[in-house]
Amino acid sequence: MTPPAGARRMPAEWEPHEATWISWPHHEPDWPGKLAAIPWVYGEIVRALAARERVEILCHNEEVRDNARKVLTAHDVREESYRLHLVRSDRVWLRDSSPTVVLDDGKPVLVNWDFDAWAKYDNFADDARVGRAIERITGLPRLEPRRPDGGRLVLEGGGIEVNGAGKLLVTEEWLLSDVQVRNPGMTRADYESAFAEFLGVSETIWLGEGAVGDDTHGHIDDIARFSSADTVLIAHEEDPSDENHRRSLDNLERLRNQPSLRVITLPYPRPVMMNGERLPASYANFYIANGVVIVPTFNDPNDRTALGIIGREFPGRAVVGIHAVDLVWGLGTLHCLTQQQPAAKP
């Protein structure tokens, strides 16, 4: 399953990082009535990461940069452990708007998918230019993948999950349904060819639907994550009366039909609601960095269970819970807002 030496390859998230990229929160409509609290959650995130790897932070303007510096100082984060960059953005979900960093012959390359705000929103012009800004900051080469029809390929990093050794998880809801269509006319085979060419994938495993409340319509990072080359953690709702039960059971059965995979279930927290809307609260939206896994928590009895399961799967890393009840009001949590920059390999 390991691609040949020199092949382009998307490393697994647990492989060594050069840095983590985030974008400091500023877009109030993402957290109606709650934006003032969100930078302090970001401060906790950076504090957990910066002790182990550099954090690169995009700031929409000088006011946002000043707020980031103030919050990080209050959290006693060392200035040399992070860098602030003035880069305009519409939203802060860098998992989706920033490039996916792959290794080509061991050297990092920015695979810059086109971004259209999940085929749902109109304001995304600044987000679509984030890849060029990261190219300028890092000096890394940048690729713009194309569709069979010649147009730029629209994808988001939250929709792809790899084990670094040839396997990729993705959902049919995200790419093959007729809702929020990213690439009209592209088929299952077309996507698998793109994953092979740009990510070094040799086997694509298609799950069904994503989590209830997922604004992206089916991103994998709310439901199923690799914890090793042959192990998948999957969010499974055991309560038959819950909306997530049917779809999570279908995904669980699909994974159990993969003989080469070990499958471990993660619970869901009880539904997190805001103004009558169910939010995509999921422990699967954790982020793996050098020496640490940060995990969203929801003031729920299952927080402890989920932290224990994830801790057992990553025995060499600290497992840090980050309170995400306010954060998920933006329809995403820790994995959605981070993007890893893998370290070069000799």
C-alpha positions as CSV (number, residue, x, y, z in Angstrom):
1,M,0.0,0.0,0.0
2,T,2.9,2.4,0.4
3,P,3.5,4.5,-2.7
4,P,6.9,4.0,-4.4
5,A,9.8,6.3,-3.4
6,G,9.5,9.7,-5.0
7,A,5.8,9.5,-5.6
8,R,3.6,12.4,-4.6
9,R,1.9,11.6,-1.3
10,M,-0.3,13.2,1.2
11,P,1.2,12.3,4.6
12,A,-1.0,11.1,7.4
13,E,-1.8,13.8,9.9
14,W,0.3,12.1,12.7
15,E,3.5,12.4,10.6
16,P,5.9,15.2,11.6
17,H,4.7,18.8,11.0
18,E,6.7,21.9,10.1
19,A,3.8,24.0,11.3
20,T,0.1,24.4,11.8
21,W,-1.9,27.1,9.9
22,I,-4.9,28.8,11.3
23,S,-6.8,32.0,10.6
24,W,-7.8,34.3,13.5
25,P,-11.6,34.7,13.9
26,H,-13.2,37.9,12.7
27,H,-16.4,37.1,10.7
28,E,-19.2,37.8,13.2
29,P,-21.9,36.0,11.1
30,D,-20.1,32.7,11.6
31,W,-20.8,33.0,15.4
32,P,-23.9,35.3,15.7
33,G,-23.8,36.9,19.1
34,K,-20.8,34.8,20.2
35,L,-17.8,36.2,18.3
36,A,-16.3,38.0,21.4
37,A,-15.8,34.6,23.1
38,I,-14.2,32.8,20.1
39,P,-10.7,34.4,20.1
40,W,-10.3,33.1,23.6
41,V,-11.0,29.5,22.4
42,Y,-8.4,30.1,19.7
43,G,-6.0,31.2,22.4
44,E,-6.4,27.8,24.1
45,I,-5.8,26.1,20.7
46,V,-2.6,27.9,20.0
47,R,-1.4,27.4,23.6
48,A,-1.8,23.6,23.1
49,L,-0.1,23.6,19.7
50,A,2.7,26.2,20.1
51,A,4.5,24.2,22.8
52,R,5.2,21.6,20.2
53,E,5.2,23.2,16.7
54,R,5.2,26.6,15.1
55,V,1.7,28.1,14.5
56,E,1.2,30.3,11.4
57,I,-1.7,32.7,11.9
58,L,-3.5,34.6,9.2
59,C,-5.0,37.9,10.3
60,H,-7.6,39.7,8.2
61,N,-6.4,43.2,9.1
62,E,-4.4,45.1,11.7
63,E,-7.2,45.1,14.2
64,V,-7.5,41.3,14.0
65,R,-3.7,41.0,14.3
66,D,-3.7,43.2,17.4
67,N,-6.5,41.1,19.0
68,A,-4.6,37.9,18.2
69,R,-1.4,39.2,19.9
70,K,-3.4,40.4,22.9
71,V,-5.2,37.1,23.4
72,L,-2.0,35.0,22.9
73,T,-0.1,37.2,25.4
74,A,-2.9,36.7,27.9
75,H,-2.5,32.9,27.4
76,D,1.3,33.2,28.0
77,V,2.1,31.9,24.5
78,R,5.7,32.6,23.6
79,E,6.1,35.1,20.8
80,E,8.8,33.0,19.0
81,S,6.4,30.0,18.8
82,Y,3.9,31.7,16.4
83,R,3.9,34.2,13.5
84,L,1.1,36.6,12.5
85,H,0.5,37.4,8.8
86,L,-1.7,40.0,7.3
87,V,-3.8,38.0,4.9
88,R,-7.5,38.9,4.1
89,S,-10.1,36.1,4.4
90,D,-13.8,35.8,4.3
91,R,-14.0,33.0,6.9
92,V,-11.5,31.1,9.0
93,W,-12.0,27.5,8.0
94,L,-8.5,26.9,6.7
95,R,-8.9,23.1,6.4
96,D,-11.1,23.9,3.4
97,S,-9.9,27.2,2.0
98,S,-6.1,26.7,2.2
99,P,-4.0,24.3,0.1
100,T,-3.5,20.6,1.1
101,V,0.2,20.2,1.6
102,V,1.6,17.0,0.1
103,L,5.2,15.6,-0.2
104,D,6.6,15.2,-3.7
105,D,9.9,13.3,-3.6
106,G,10.0,14.3,0.1
107,K,9.5,18.0,-0.5
108,P,6.3,19.9,0.5
109,V,4.1,21.1,-2.3
110,L,0.9,23.2,-2.0
111,V,-2.0,21.4,-3.8
112,N,-4.3,24.4,-4.1
113,W,-7.9,23.2,-4.9
114,D,-10.3,25.8,-6.1
115,F,-12.6,27.0,-3.3
116,D,-16.3,28.1,-3.8
117,A,-17.5,28.3,-0.1
118,W,-18.9,24.8,-0.2
119,A,-21.1,25.6,-3.2
120,K,-23.3,27.5,-0.7
121,Y,-22.2,31.1,0.0
122,D,-21.4,34.0,-2.3
123,N,-18.6,35.7,-0.3
124,F,-15.5,33.7,-0.9
125,A,-13.1,35.8,-3.1
126,D,-10.6,36.4,-0.3
127,D,-10.7,32.8,0.8
128,A,-10.0,31.7,-2.8
129,R,-6.8,33.7,-2.7
130,V,-5.4,32.2,0.5
131,G,-3.4,29.6,-1.3
132,R,-1.4,32.3,-3.2
133,A,-0.7,34.1,0.1
134,I,0.6,30.9,1.7
135,E,2.8,30.3,-1.4
136,R,4.2,33.8,-0.9
137,I,4.9,33.3,2.8
138,T,6.4,29.8,2.6
139,G,8.1,29.9,-0.8
140,L,6.7,26.5,-1.5
141,P,5.6,25.5,-5.1
142,R,1.8,25.6,-5.7
143,L,-0.3,23.4,-8.0
144,E,-3.8,24.1,-9.2
145,P,-5.5,20.7,-10.0
146,R,-7.8,20.6,-13.0
147,R,-11.0,18.7,-13.7
148,P,-11.4,16.6,-16.9
149,D,-13.2,19.5,-18.5
150,G,-10.2,21.8,-17.9
151,G,-11.7,23.9,-15.1
152,R,-10.1,24.1,-11.7
153,L,-10.9,21.2,-9.4
154,V,-13.1,22.3,-6.4
155,L,-12.4,20.4,-3.2
156,E,-12.0,21.0,0.5
157,G,-9.5,19.5,2.9
158,G,-12.2,18.6,5.4
159,G,-13.7,16.1,2.9
160,I,-10.5,14.0,2.6
161,E,-8.9,11.7,5.2
162,V,-5.8,9.7,4.4
163,N,-3.7,7.2,6.2
164,G,-0.4,8.2,4.4
165,A,0.0,4.8,2.9
166,G,-2.5,4.9,0.0
167,K,-5.9,4.8,1.6
168,L,-8.4,7.7,1.5
169,L,-11.8,8.0,3.1
170,V,-14.5,10.2,1.5
171,T,-18.3,10.4,1.5
172,E,-20.7,10.1,-1.4
173,E,-22.9,12.8,0.1
174,W,-20.1,15.3,-0.3
175,L,-19.1,14.6,-3.9
176,L,-21.7,12.4,-5.6
177,S,-25.0,13.9,-4.5
178,D,-27.0,16.6,-6.3
179,V,-26.8,19.1,-3.4
180,Q,-24.0,21.7,-3.1
181,V,-22.3,20.3,-6.3
182,R,-18.6,21.3,-6.5
183,N,-17.7,19.8,-9.9
184,P,-20.6,19.3,-12.2
185,G,-20.2,16.2,-14.3
186,M,-17.4,14.6,-12.4
187,T,-17.9,10.9,-11.6
188,R,-16.7,8.6,-8.9
189,A,-13.9,7.4,-11.2
190,D,-12.9,11.0,-12.0
191,Y,-12.5,11.8,-8.3
192,E,-10.5,8.6,-7.7
193,S,-8.2,9.5,-10.6
194,A,-7.7,13.0,-9.0
195,F,-7.0,11.5,-5.6
196,A,-4.4,9.2,-7.2
197,E,-2.7,12.0,-9.2
198,F,-2.6,14.7,-6.5
199,L,-2.6,12.8,-3.2
200,G,-0.9,9.5,-4.0
201,V,-4.0,7.5,-3.2
202,S,-4.3,3.9,-4.4
203,E,-7.6,3.0,-2.7
204,T,-10.6,5.2,-2.1
205,I,-13.1,4.1,0.5
206,W,-16.5,5.7,0.0
207,L,-18.7,6.2,3.0
208,G,-22.3,7.4,2.7
209,E,-23.5,10.5,4.6
210,G,-21.8,12.9,7.0
211,A,-23.1,14.2,10.3
212,V,-26.4,15.9,10.8
213,G,-26.0,19.7,10.8
214,D,-22.9,19.6,8.7
215,D,-23.0,22.8,6.6
216,T,-20.6,21.4,4.1
217,H,-22.9,18.5,3.2
218,G,-20.9,15.5,4.0
219,H,-17.3,16.2,5.1
220,I,-15.5,13.1,6.4
221,D,-13.7,14.9,9.3
222,D,-16.9,14.9,11.4
223,I,-17.4,11.2,11.1
224,A,-14.3,9.0,10.4
225,R,-10.6,9.5,11.0
226,F,-7.6,7.3,10.6
227,S,-5.6,6.8,13.9
228,S,-3.0,4.5,12.2
229,A,-2.4,3.1,8.8
230,D,-5.0,0.3,9.4
231,T,-7.3,1.8,12.1
232,V,-10.3,4.1,11.7
233,L,-12.2,5.9,14.4
234,I,-15.8,6.4,13.4
235,A,-18.5,8.4,15.1
236,H,-21.4,6.1,15.8
237,E,-24.8,7.1,17.4
238,E,-26.3,4.1,19.2
239,D,-29.7,5.7,19.9
240,P,-32.1,4.6,17.2
241,S,-34.2,7.7,17.7
242,D,-31.3,10.0,16.9
243,E,-31.0,11.4,13.4
244,N,-27.3,10.3,13.3
245,H,-28.1,6.7,14.0
246,R,-29.1,5.4,10.5
247,R,-26.3,7.2,8.7
248,S,-23.6,6.3,11.2
249,L,-24.7,2.7,11.2
250,D,-24.4,2.6,7.4
251,N,-20.9,4.0,7.5
252,L,-19.9,1.6,10.3
253,E,-21.1,-1.4,8.2
254,R,-19.2,-0.1,5.2
255,L,-16.0,0.1,7.2
256,R,-16.4,-3.3,8.8
257,N,-16.6,-4.7,5.3
258,Q,-13.1,-3.5,4.7
259,P,-11.0,-6.6,5.8
260,S,-7.8,-4.6,6.1
261,L,-9.2,-2.1,8.6
262,R,-9.5,-2.2,12.3
263,V,-12.6,-0.1,13.2
264,I,-13.2,1.6,16.6
265,T,-16.4,3.6,17.4
266,L,-16.5,7.0,19.0
267,P,-19.7,8.2,20.7
268,Y,-21.4,11.4,19.7
269,P,-22.2,14.0,22.4
270,R,-25.9,14.6,23.0
271,P,-27.3,17.0,20.4
272,V,-25.9,20.5,20.7
273,M,-28.7,22.9,19.7
274,M,-28.7,26.7,19.0
275,N,-31.8,28.6,18.2
276,G,-33.5,25.3,17.2
277,E,-30.7,24.3,14.9
278,R,-28.7,21.1,15.4
279,L,-25.0,21.8,15.2
280,P,-22.4,19.3,13.9
281,A,-20.9,18.5,17.3
282,S,-18.5,15.5,16.9
283,Y,-15.4,14.2,18.7
284,A,-14.1,13.0,15.3
285,N,-13.2,16.6,14.5
286,F,-9.9,16.3,16.5
287,Y,-6.6,17.5,15.2
288,I,-3.3,15.6,15.4
289,A,-0.1,17.7,15.8
290,N,3.4,17.0,17.0
291,G,3.1,15.4,20.4
292,V,-0.5,16.3,21.0
293,V,-4.1,15.6,19.9
294,I,-6.6,18.4,20.5
295,V,-10.2,17.2,20.9
296,P,-13.4,19.2,20.9
297,T,-15.5,18.7,24.1
298,F,-19.1,19.7,24.7
299,N,-19.8,19.7,28.4
300,D,-21.2,16.2,27.9
301,P,-20.8,12.9,29.8
302,N,-19.3,11.3,26.6
303,D,-16.4,13.8,26.7
304,R,-14.5,11.6,29.1
305,T,-15.3,8.5,27.0
306,A,-14.1,10.1,23.7
307,L,-11.0,11.5,25.3
308,G,-10.1,8.0,26.7
309,I,-10.6,6.3,23.3
310,I,-8.5,8.8,21.4
311,G,-5.9,8.7,24.1
312,R,-5.5,5.0,23.8
313,E,-5.1,5.3,20.0
314,F,-2.4,7.9,20.3
315,P,-0.3,6.7,23.3
316,G,2.7,8.8,22.4
317,R,0.8,12.1,22.4
318,A,-0.9,14.3,25.0
319,V,-4.6,14.5,24.5
320,V,-6.0,17.9,25.3
321,G,-9.8,18.7,25.4
322,I,-10.8,22.1,24.0
323,H,-14.2,23.4,25.0
324,A,-16.1,23.7,21.7
325,V,-19.8,24.5,22.6
326,D,-19.4,28.1,21.4
327,L,-17.0,27.2,18.6
328,V,-19.4,24.7,17.0
329,W,-21.9,27.5,16.6
330,G,-19.7,28.4,13.6
331,L,-20.6,24.9,12.2
332,G,-17.1,23.6,12.6
333,T,-14.5,22.9,15.3
334,L,-10.8,22.0,15.7
335,H,-10.0,20.0,12.5
336,C,-12.0,22.4,10.4
337,L,-10.0,25.4,11.5
338,T,-6.5,23.9,11.2
339,Q,-4.3,22.9,8.3
340,Q,-1.0,21.0,8.8
341,Q,2.2,21.8,6.9
342,P,4.1,18.4,6.9
343,A,7.8,18.5,7.4
344,A,10.1,17.7,4.5
345,K,11.6,14.3,4.4
346,P,15.3,13.7,3.4
